[in-house]
Amino acid sequence: MGNLAFAVTESDLRALFAPVGEIASVRLVTDRRGRPKGLAWVKLRVDEPEAVLEQLRGASVGGRTIDVWVAAENDQRARSHRKPKRARR
C-alpha cells in the first residue's frame, strides 16, 4: 500500500485492516535512517483479496487517501521503491 502519511503507525494500519481479514503481518517501509517512506506491506489471511480491495477503495488514513493493491508472493514492487544503485566507474 502507498500514499501513507509519514505519521501513520502500525496500530493505525491494524485498525484499518482488522475488519476485513486476519492480519498476518504489518511492515512499514523506512529509509536507511528509519524515516517512513509512505509505504507499507500488510499481509492478510483472506480467501478473496479482491474483495478486500473493494472494501478499502477510497479509504483514508492520517488524512490521506491510500493506494491499496494485491501483491503476489514474489512481487517485485517490494523493491521498486528503492533507487537503482549507480554503476561504479
C-alpha positions as CSV (number, residue, x, y, z in Angstrom):
1,M,0.0,0.0,0.0
2,G,1.1,3.5,-0.6
3,N,0.4,7.2,-0.2
4,L,0.6,6.9,3.6
5,A,1.1,9.9,5.8
6,F,4.5,9.7,7.5
7,A,2.8,9.8,10.9
8,V,0.8,6.5,10.2
9,T,1.7,3.8,12.7
10,E,1.4,0.0,12.6
11,S,-1.5,0.3,15.0
12,D,-3.3,2.6,12.6
13,L,-3.0,0.0,9.8
14,R,-4.0,-2.9,12.1
15,A,-7.2,-0.9,13.0
16,L,-7.9,-0.3,9.3
17,F,-7.4,-3.9,8.2
18,A,-8.8,-5.8,11.2
19,P,-12.4,-5.6,9.9
20,V,-11.5,-7.1,6.5
21,G,-9.5,-10.1,7.5
22,E,-7.0,-11.8,9.8
23,I,-3.7,-9.9,9.8
24,A,-0.6,-12.0,9.4
25,S,1.9,-9.1,9.5
26,V,2.4,-5.4,9.0
27,R,5.6,-3.8,7.9
28,L,6.1,0.0,7.4
29,V,8.8,0.7,4.9
30,T,11.5,3.1,6.1
31,D,14.7,4.5,4.6
32,R,18.2,3.7,5.9
33,R,17.8,6.3,8.7
34,G,14.5,4.8,9.8
35,R,12.3,7.6,8.4
36,P,9.0,6.5,6.9
37,K,8.6,6.3,3.1
38,G,4.8,6.3,3.0
39,L,4.6,2.6,2.0
40,A,3.6,-0.5,4.0
41,W,3.1,-4.2,3.4
42,V,0.1,-5.7,5.2
43,K,-0.2,-9.5,4.8
44,L,-3.7,-10.8,5.3
45,R,-5.1,-14.3,5.6
46,V,-8.1,-14.0,3.3
47,D,-9.6,-16.1,0.5
48,E,-10.6,-13.3,-1.8
49,P,-8.1,-10.4,-1.8
50,E,-10.0,-8.6,-4.5
51,A,-13.0,-8.2,-2.0
52,V,-10.6,-6.5,0.4
53,L,-9.6,-4.1,-2.3
54,E,-13.2,-3.2,-2.9
55,Q,-13.8,-2.6,0.9
56,L,-10.7,-0.4,1.2
57,R,-11.1,1.6,-2.1
58,G,-11.1,5.3,-1.2
59,A,-10.1,4.6,2.5
60,S,-8.3,7.4,4.3
61,V,-5.6,7.1,6.9
62,G,-3.9,10.0,8.5
63,G,-5.7,12.5,6.3
64,R,-4.6,10.8,3.0
65,T,-6.4,8.5,0.6
66,I,-4.3,5.4,0.5
67,D,-3.4,3.2,-2.5
68,V,-4.0,-0.5,-2.0
69,W,-3.1,-3.3,-4.3
70,V,-2.7,-7.1,-4.1
71,A,0.8,-8.3,-4.3
72,A,1.9,-11.8,-5.4
73,E,4.4,-13.6,-3.1
74,N,7.3,-12.7,-5.5
75,D,6.1,-9.2,-6.2
76,Q,9.0,-7.0,-7.3
77,R,7.2,-3.9,-6.1
78,A,8.7,-4.7,-2.7
79,R,12.0,-3.5,-4.0
80,S,10.8,-1.0,-6.6
81,H,10.7,1.9,-4.1
82,R,14.5,1.8,-3.9
83,K,16.5,3.9,-6.3
84,P,18.8,1.8,-8.5
85,K,22.5,1.9,-7.5
86,R,24.8,3.7,-9.8
87,A,27.5,1.7,-11.5
88,R,31.0,2.4,-10.3
89,R,33.5,3.5,-12.9
